[in-house]
């Protein structure tokens, strides 16, 4: 995305080709960035999954136990990161909206306050991780050595949670400004640092100590720390060659509670959505852990592999949030709707293709990560099941991205609650415990959950009520008409919005 390229100064009859181009120019750096973020996890899985025989003998655990323990520690980080993810999304959407409205100063103030809140939340979450992390892993269903190993990973990464928080939130603010390439560069640096440090320490290269799980954790800590330093210097305009036209924040410690409240108001439903999802995953994971270390290791491998299919969807969803936010900020709901449709079609193509690859060649992808035939055999058919449902996940990602850009953040929380708590957990009881389908039943429960969430958010988008949410927050109470069936070639008229004196 070029720094001065307009996302919203487009005619009502703009062609679908132009819309696809705008979506793609914002999406590809985000896809690449998420690819690098995934590579951090994949490299850890690969290195832990290839723990040498001598290292296993020295450390006292094999690669399957190490993989399961690392995944248990990472699961806690994913859970506490819900607040950070929500804050990053709130920063991205509010910066995008104000950039679209032409108020760059207000966008900058939102970015500064979001970074301050990230530091505060990161410190709190770091303390929480150290205090209850071991209990969390035990409640997850882990026992004996797996609890100790999982906490060893978790406690090491806990100290860097404030750095991770600032990296996630700062990158979100940059994306909201339309700058998706800088976060890509930052994540490239994070990835390189993580891989180098983890490779050196897991198996003890060049005479360094053999650290196993702790070496993997130190790789993540090093990467997050570098990422935080880079994003802060970029936002402060301290990079060589920085231009005043670029989005930046001021080094100012004056806190304005109106901005804090707006970030909380915008981010709280997304935080609720993430927590609903993570709580559901917690209870679901208990069923998988109960199937044994081997099965949980296979489940973890599938999650990391299937995450590769999520990358296009996540990148395009990020672009959709930015585009919808800026379009609505410029009072162009017609453009917001058409951007979403273009992004959705793009996401279905990419994630559908990846799903077909997993369906056809599951063992190939598993062997790229794991050097354990028992884990590969356990994971092969469940990975096929995962690939079938990838188009539904694409739908939920991208349409939720559009709803977030419009400020309609409560509905995704309700959709996640119904899908994850009632369907995923309920079907896990049926398929795993009652029918004895094992990991295959677990993946089927996850897939049907994704179908339900996709249908919920599709209905919401079709109804047009997301426009009413946006209008009620910024332009006064209005009733948005139901969205007609349209294609990219149609030219919907501009939706009128009436102002009201009781604006928030």
C-alpha positions as CSV (number, residue, x, y, z in Angstrom):
1,X,0.0,0.0,0.0
2,X,1.5,3.3,-1.0
3,X,1.6,5.9,1.8
4,X,-0.6,8.5,0.0
5,X,-2.8,6.1,-1.9
6,X,-6.5,6.8,-1.2
7,X,-8.7,3.9,0.0
8,X,-11.9,5.9,0.0
9,X,-11.8,8.5,-2.7
10,X,-13.4,6.3,-5.2
11,X,-16.5,6.7,-7.4
12,X,-19.7,4.8,-6.6
13,X,-19.4,2.7,-9.8
14,X,-15.8,1.6,-9.2
15,X,-15.1,-1.7,-10.8
16,X,-14.6,-5.0,-8.9
17,X,-11.1,-5.2,-10.3
18,X,-10.1,-2.0,-8.6
19,X,-11.6,-3.2,-5.3
20,X,-9.7,-6.5,-5.5
21,X,-6.5,-4.5,-6.1
22,X,-7.1,-2.3,-3.1
23,X,-7.8,-5.3,-0.9
24,X,-4.8,-7.2,-2.1
25,X,-2.4,-4.3,-1.7
26,X,-3.4,-4.1,1.9
27,X,-3.7,-7.8,2.5
28,X,-0.5,-9.2,1.1
29,X,1.8,-7.5,3.7
30,X,-0.6,-8.7,6.4
31,X,-0.6,-12.2,5.0
32,X,3.2,-12.2,4.9
33,X,3.3,-10.8,8.4
34,X,1.0,-13.4,9.8
35,X,3.1,-16.0,7.9
36,X,6.2,-14.8,9.8
37,X,4.2,-14.8,13.1
38,X,3.2,-18.4,12.3
39,X,6.7,-19.3,11.4
40,X,7.7,-18.4,15.0
41,X,5.4,-21.1,16.3
42,X,6.2,-23.5,13.4
43,X,9.9,-23.1,13.9
44,X,9.5,-23.9,17.6
45,X,7.4,-27.0,16.8
46,X,9.9,-28.1,14.2
47,X,12.9,-27.7,16.4
48,X,11.2,-29.3,19.4
49,X,9.8,-32.0,17.2
50,X,13.4,-32.7,16.1
51,X,15.0,-32.7,19.5
52,X,18.1,-34.8,19.2
53,X,18.5,-38.2,20.8
54,X,21.5,-36.9,22.9
55,X,19.4,-33.9,24.0
56,X,16.5,-36.1,25.0
57,X,18.8,-38.3,27.1
58,X,20.3,-35.2,28.7
59,X,17.0,-33.4,29.4
60,X,15.0,-36.5,30.4
61,X,12.1,-36.1,28.0
62,X,11.4,-37.1,24.4
63,X,10.2,-34.9,21.5
64,X,6.5,-35.9,21.9
65,X,6.5,-34.8,25.5
66,X,8.4,-31.6,24.6
67,X,5.9,-30.8,21.9
68,X,2.9,-31.4,24.1
69,X,4.5,-29.4,27.0
70,X,5.4,-26.5,24.7
71,X,1.8,-26.4,23.3
72,X,0.4,-26.4,26.9
73,X,2.6,-23.4,27.8
74,X,1.7,-21.6,24.5
75,X,-2.0,-22.3,25.2
76,X,-1.8,-20.2,28.3
77,X,-0.1,-17.3,26.4
78,X,-2.9,-17.5,23.8
79,X,-5.5,-17.2,26.5
80,X,-4.0,-14.2,28.4
81,X,-3.2,-12.5,25.0
82,X,-6.9,-12.1,24.4
83,X,-6.8,-8.7,26.0
84,X,-3.8,-7.7,23.9
85,X,-5.4,-8.9,20.7
86,X,-8.5,-7.0,21.5
87,X,-6.6,-3.8,22.2
88,X,-4.6,-4.2,18.9
89,X,-7.9,-4.6,17.0
90,X,-9.4,-1.6,18.8
91,X,-6.3,0.5,18.0
92,X,-6.4,-0.6,14.3
93,X,-10.1,0.2,13.9
94,X,-10.1,3.6,15.6
95,X,-7.0,4.7,13.9
96,X,-8.5,3.6,10.5
97,X,-11.7,5.4,11.2
98,X,-10.0,8.7,12.1
99,X,-7.6,8.5,9.2
100,X,-10.6,7.9,6.9
101,X,-12.3,11.0,8.4
102,X,-9.1,13.1,7.8
103,X,-8.3,13.6,11.5
104,X,-4.7,12.3,11.7
105,X,-4.0,14.0,15.0
106,X,-6.9,12.1,16.7
107,X,-5.7,8.9,15.1
108,X,-2.2,9.6,16.5
109,X,-3.6,10.2,20.0
110,X,-5.5,6.9,19.9
111,X,-2.3,5.1,18.9
112,X,-0.4,6.7,21.8
113,X,-3.0,5.7,24.4
114,X,-3.3,2.2,23.0
115,X,0.5,1.7,23.4
116,X,0.3,3.0,27.0
117,X,-2.5,0.5,27.7
118,X,-0.6,-2.3,26.1
119,X,2.3,-1.7,28.5
120,X,0.1,-1.7,31.5
121,X,-1.9,-4.8,30.4
122,X,1.3,-6.6,29.6
123,X,2.7,-6.0,33.0
124,X,-0.5,-7.3,34.7
125,X,-0.6,-10.4,32.5
126,X,3.0,-11.2,33.2
127,X,2.3,-11.3,36.9
128,X,-0.8,-13.4,36.4
129,X,1.1,-15.9,34.2
130,X,3.8,-16.4,36.9
131,X,1.2,-16.7,39.7
132,X,-1.3,-19.1,38.2
133,X,0.4,-20.6,35.2
134,X,1.2,-23.9,36.7
135,X,-2.3,-24.3,38.1
136,X,-3.7,-23.5,34.7
137,X,-1.7,-26.2,33.0
138,X,-2.8,-28.7,35.6
139,X,-6.4,-27.7,35.2
140,X,-5.9,-28.2,31.4
141,X,-5.6,-31.9,32.2
142,X,-1.8,-32.2,32.2
143,X,-0.2,-34.4,34.8
144,X,3.3,-35.1,36.3
145,X,6.2,-34.1,34.1
146,X,4.0,-32.4,31.5
147,X,2.9,-29.8,34.1
148,X,6.5,-29.0,35.1
149,X,7.7,-28.8,31.5
150,X,4.7,-26.7,30.4
151,X,5.3,-24.2,33.2
152,X,9.0,-24.1,32.4
153,X,8.1,-22.7,28.9
154,X,5.3,-20.5,30.3
155,X,7.3,-18.9,33.1
156,X,10.2,-18.0,30.7
157,X,7.9,-16.3,28.2
158,X,5.9,-14.5,30.9
159,X,8.6,-11.9,31.5
160,X,8.3,-10.7,27.9
161,X,4.5,-10.3,27.8
162,X,4.8,-6.5,28.1
163,X,7.0,-6.5,25.0
164,X,4.7,-8.7,23.1
165,X,1.7,-6.5,24.1
166,X,3.4,-3.3,22.7
167,X,4.4,-5.1,19.6
168,X,0.9,-6.4,18.9
169,X,-0.8,-3.1,19.7
170,X,1.7,-0.9,17.9
171,X,1.5,-3.0,14.7
172,X,-2.3,-2.7,14.9
173,X,-2.1,1.1,15.0
174,X,0.2,1.0,12.0
175,X,-2.1,-1.2,10.1
176,X,-5.0,1.1,10.8
177,X,-3.1,4.0,9.3
178,X,-2.8,1.9,6.1
179,X,0.8,1.0,6.7
180,X,0.9,-2.8,6.5
181,X,4.5,-3.1,5.3
182,X,6.2,-1.9,8.4
183,X,4.6,-4.6,10.6
184,X,5.7,-7.1,8.0
185,X,9.3,-5.9,8.3
186,X,9.1,-6.0,12.1
187,X,7.7,-9.5,12.1
188,X,10.5,-10.6,9.7
189,X,13.0,-9.4,12.3
190,X,11.1,-11.1,15.1
191,X,11.0,-14.4,13.2
192,X,14.7,-14.3,12.3
193,X,15.7,-13.6,16.0
194,X,13.4,-16.3,17.3
195,X,14.6,-19.0,14.9
196,X,18.3,-18.2,15.5
197,X,18.1,-18.1,19.3
198,X,15.8,-21.2,19.5
199,X,18.0,-23.2,17.1
200,X,21.1,-22.4,19.1
201,X,19.7,-23.3,22.5
202,X,17.2,-26.1,22.0
203,X,19.8,-28.7,21.0
204,X,22.9,-26.7,22.2
205,X,24.7,-25.7,19.0
206,X,28.4,-24.7,19.0
207,X,28.9,-25.8,22.6
208,X,26.0,-23.8,24.1
209,X,24.0,-25.4,26.8
210,X,21.2,-27.9,25.8
211,X,18.1,-26.1,27.0
212,X,15.2,-27.9,25.1
213,X,11.9,-26.2,26.0
214,X,13.5,-23.3,27.7
215,X,15.6,-22.6,24.6
216,X,12.4,-22.5,22.6
217,X,10.9,-20.0,25.1
218,X,14.0,-17.8,25.0
219,X,13.8,-17.6,21.3
220,X,10.2,-16.2,21.5
221,X,11.3,-13.8,24.3
222,X,14.1,-12.5,22.2
223,X,11.9,-12.0,19.2
224,X,9.2,-10.2,21.0
225,X,11.7,-7.8,22.7
226,X,13.2,-6.8,19.4
227,X,9.8,-6.4,17.8
228,X,8.6,-4.1,20.6
229,X,11.7,-1.9,20.3
230,X,11.3,-1.6,16.5
231,X,7.5,-0.8,16.6
232,X,8.1,1.9,19.3
233,X,10.9,3.6,17.4
234,X,8.8,3.5,14.2
235,X,5.8,5.1,15.8
236,X,8.0,7.8,17.3
237,X,9.4,8.6,13.9
238,X,13.0,7.7,14.9
239,X,13.7,5.4,12.0
240,X,16.2,6.7,9.4
241,X,14.5,8.3,6.5
242,X,11.2,8.7,8.4
243,X,8.8,11.2,6.8
244,X,6.4,13.6,8.5
245,X,3.7,12.2,6.2
246,X,4.0,8.9,7.9
247,X,1.7,8.0,10.8
248,X,3.4,8.6,14.1
249,X,2.7,9.3,17.8
250,X,4.2,11.9,20.1
251,X,6.3,11.0,23.2
252,X,3.8,12.4,25.6
253,X,2.7,10.9,28.9
254,X,-0.4,13.0,29.3
255,X,-3.3,10.5,29.5
256,X,-6.8,11.6,28.4
257,X,-9.5,9.4,29.9
258,X,-11.9,10.0,26.9
259,X,-9.5,8.1,24.6
260,X,-8.9,5.4,27.2
261,X,-12.7,4.9,27.6
262,X,-13.2,4.8,23.8
263,X,-10.5,2.2,23.4
264,X,-12.0,0.1,26.2
265,X,-15.5,0.6,24.8
266,X,-14.4,-0.5,21.4
267,X,-12.1,-3.3,22.5
268,X,-14.2,-4.8,25.4
269,X,-16.6,-6.8,23.1
270,X,-13.6,-8.1,21.1
271,X,-11.9,-9.0,24.4
272,X,-15.1,-10.8,25.4
273,X,-15.1,-12.6,22.1
274,X,-11.5,-13.7,22.5
275,X,-12.2,-14.9,26.1
276,X,-15.3,-16.7,25.1
277,X,-13.3,-18.5,22.4
278,X,-10.4,-19.2,24.7
279,X,-12.6,-20.6,27.6
280,X,-14.3,-22.8,25.1
281,X,-10.9,-24.0,23.8
282,X,-9.8,-24.6,27.4
283,X,-12.6,-27.1,28.1
284,X,-12.2,-28.6,24.6
285,X,-8.5,-29.0,25.1
286,X,-9.2,-31.0,28.3
287,X,-10.9,-33.7,26.2
288,X,-7.9,-33.8,23.9
289,X,-5.3,-33.9,26.7
290,X,-7.3,-36.7,28.2
291,X,-6.7,-38.8,25.1
292,X,-2.9,-39.0,26.0
293,X,0.3,-37.2,25.3
294,X,0.6,-38.7,21.8
295,X,-2.8,-37.5,20.7
296,X,-2.3,-34.1,22.2
297,X,1.0,-33.8,20.3
298,X,-0.8,-34.8,17.1
299,X,-3.5,-32.2,17.8
300,X,-0.9,-29.5,18.3
301,X,0.8,-30.4,15.0
302,X,-2.5,-30.1,13.2
303,X,-3.2,-26.7,14.7
304,X,0.2,-25.4,13.6
305,X,-0.2,-26.8,10.1
306,X,-3.8,-25.7,9.6
307,X,-2.7,-22.3,10.7
308,X,-0.9,-22.0,7.4
309,X,-4.4,-22.0,5.7
310,X,-5.6,-19.3,8.1
311,X,-2.9,-16.9,7.0
312,X,-4.7,-15.6,3.9
313,X,-7.9,-15.3,5.8
314,X,-6.3,-13.4,8.6
315,X,-4.4,-11.1,6.3
316,X,-7.5,-10.4,4.2
317,X,-9.6,-9.9,7.4
318,X,-7.1,-7.3,8.6
319,X,-7.4,-5.5,5.3
320,X,-11.2,-5.7,5.5
321,X,-11.2,-4.1,9.0
322,X,-9.0,-1.2,7.7
323,X,-11.0,-0.7,4.6
324,X,-14.4,-0.8,6.2
325,X,-13.2,1.5,9.0
326,X,-11.7,4.1,6.6
327,X,-14.7,3.8,4.3
328,X,-17.2,4.4,7.1
329,X,-15.0,7.2,8.5
330,X,-15.4,8.9,5.1
331,X,-19.2,8.3,5.2
332,X,-19.0,5.6,2.4
333,X,-21.0,2.6,3.6
334,X,-21.6,1.6,0.0
335,X,-17.8,1.2,-0.4
336,X,-17.4,-0.6,2.9
337,X,-19.9,-3.2,1.7
338,X,-18.3,-3.8,-1.6
339,X,-14.8,-4.0,-0.1
340,X,-16.1,-6.7,2.1
341,X,-17.6,-8.7,-0.7
342,X,-14.3,-8.5,-2.7
343,X,-12.3,-9.6,0.3
344,X,-14.7,-12.5,1.1
345,X,-14.3,-13.9,-2.5
346,X,-10.6,-13.6,-2.2
347,X,-10.5,-15.4,1.1
348,X,-12.6,-18.3,-0.1
349,X,-10.2,-18.8,-3.0
350,X,-7.1,-18.8,-0.9
351,X,-8.3,-20.8,2.0
352,X,-10.3,-23.2,-0.1
353,X,-7.1,-24.1,-2.0
354,X,-5.1,-24.7,1.1
355,X,-7.9,-26.9,2.5
356,X,-7.8,-29.1,-0.6
357,X,-4.0,-29.5,-0.2
358,X,-4.4,-30.7,3.4
359,X,-7.2,-33.1,2.2
360,X,-5.0,-34.6,-0.5
361,X,-1.5,-34.6,1.1
362,X,-1.8,-34.6,4.9
363,X,1.3,-36.8,5.6
364,X,3.5,-34.6,3.5
365,X,2.7,-31.5,5.6
366,X,3.0,-33.5,8.9
367,X,6.4,-34.8,8.0
368,X,7.6,-31.2,7.5
369,X,7.2,-30.6,11.2
370,X,7.3,-33.9,13.2
371,X,9.9,-36.7,13.2
372,X,7.6,-39.2,15.0
373,X,5.7,-41.8,13.0
374,X,3.2,-42.4,15.7
375,X,2.3,-38.7,15.8
376,X,2.0,-38.6,12.0
377,X,-0.3,-41.6,11.9
378,X,-2.5,-40.2,14.6
379,X,-2.8,-36.8,12.9
380,X,-3.3,-37.8,9.2
381,X,-7.1,-38.2,9.0
382,X,-7.9,-35.5,11.5
383,X,-5.8,-33.1,9.3
384,X,-8.0,-34.1,6.3
385,X,-11.1,-33.2,8.3
386,X,-9.5,-29.8,9.2
387,X,-9.0,-29.0,5.5
388,X,-12.6,-29.6,4.6
389,X,-13.8,-26.8,6.9
390,X,-11.3,-24.1,5.9
391,X,-13.7,-22.2,3.6
392,X,-16.1,-21.7,6.5
393,X,-13.2,-20.4,8.6
394,X,-12.4,-17.9,5.8
395,X,-16.0,-16.7,5.9
396,X,-16.0,-16.1,9.6
397,X,-12.6,-14.4,9.6
398,X,-13.4,-11.9,6.9
399,X,-17.0,-11.1,7.8
400,X,-16.0,-10.6,11.5
401,X,-13.2,-8.3,10.2
402,X,-15.8,-6.2,8.4
403,X,-18.1,-6.1,11.5
404,X,-15.1,-4.9,13.6
405,X,-14.3,-2.2,11.2
406,X,-17.9,-1.0,11.6
407,X,-17.7,-1.1,15.4
408,X,-20.1,-4.0,15.5
409,X,-17.9,-5.9,17.9
410,X,-20.6,-7.5,20.2
411,X,-22.1,-9.8,17.6
412,X,-18.9,-11.7,16.9
413,X,-18.7,-12.3,20.7
414,X,-22.2,-13.8,20.7
415,X,-21.5,-15.9,17.7
416,X,-18.3,-17.3,19.3
417,X,-20.2,-18.0,22.5
418,X,-22.9,-20.0,20.7
419,X,-20.4,-21.8,18.5
420,X,-17.5,-22.5,20.8
421,X,-19.3,-23.1,24.1
422,X,-22.4,-25.0,22.9
423,X,-21.3,-26.6,19.7
424,X,-17.6,-27.3,20.0
425,X,-17.6,-28.4,23.6
426,X,-21.0,-30.1,23.4
427,X,-20.0,-32.0,20.2
428,X,-16.7,-32.9,21.8
429,X,-18.6,-34.7,24.6
430,X,-20.7,-36.5,22.0
431,X,-17.9,-37.5,19.6
432,X,-15.0,-38.0,22.0
433,X,-16.5,-39.3,25.2
434,X,-19.7,-41.0,24.1
435,X,-18.9,-42.2,20.6
436,X,-15.2,-42.8,21.2
437,X,-14.1,-41.1,18.0
438,X,-10.8,-39.7,19.5
439,X,-9.0,-36.9,17.7
440,X,-11.0,-37.4,14.6
441,X,-14.2,-36.6,16.6
442,X,-12.5,-33.6,18.1
443,X,-11.6,-32.1,14.7
444,X,-15.2,-32.8,13.5
445,X,-16.5,-30.8,16.5
446,X,-14.2,-27.9,15.7
447,X,-15.3,-28.0,12.1
448,X,-19.0,-27.9,12.8
449,X,-18.3,-25.0,15.2
450,X,-16.7,-23.1,12.3
451,X,-19.7,-23.7,10.1
452,X,-22.1,-22.3,12.8
453,X,-20.0,-19.2,13.3
454,X,-19.7,-18.6,9.6
455,X,-23.5,-18.8,9.2
456,X,-24.1,-16.4,12.2
457,X,-21.8,-13.7,10.9
458,X,-23.0,-14.1,7.3
459,X,-26.6,-13.5,8.5
460,X,-25.4,-10.4,10.4
461,X,-23.6,-9.0,7.4
462,X,-26.5,-9.7,5.0
463,X,-28.9,-8.0,7.4
464,X,-27.1,-4.6,7.2
465,X,-27.4,-4.1,10.9
466,X,-23.7,-3.4,11.2
467,X,-24.4,-0.1,9.4
468,X,-26.9,0.8,12.1
469,X,-24.3,0.0,14.8
470,X,-21.7,2.3,13.1
471,X,-24.3,5.1,12.5
472,X,-25.6,4.9,16.1
473,X,-22.1,5.3,17.5
474,X,-20.9,8.1,15.3
475,X,-23.8,9.7,13.5
476,X,-26.9,9.2,15.7
477,X,-29.5,6.5,15.9
478,X,-30.7,5.3,12.5
479,X,-32.2,2.1,11.1
480,X,-30.2,0.5,8.4
481,X,-32.1,-1.3,5.7
482,X,-31.5,-5.0,5.1
483,X,-28.7,-5.5,2.6
484,X,-29.9,-6.6,-0.8
485,X,-28.2,-9.4,-2.7
486,X,-25.5,-7.7,-4.6
487,X,-22.3,-8.6,-6.6
488,X,-19.1,-6.7,-7.2
489,X,-20.4,-5.4,-10.5
490,X,-23.5,-3.7,-8.9
491,X,-23.4,0.0,-7.9
492,X,-25.3,0.4,-4.7
493,X,-26.4,3.9,-3.8
494,X,-24.8,5.8,-0.9
495,X,-26.7,5.0,2.3
496,X,-27.9,8.2,4.0
497,X,-27.0,8.8,7.6
498,X,-28.7,11.3,9.8
499,X,-27.0,13.1,12.6
500,X,-28.3,13.4,16.2
501,X,-27.3,15.6,19.1
502,X,-26.8,12.7,21.4
503,X,-23.6,11.5,19.8
504,X,-21.2,9.4,21.9
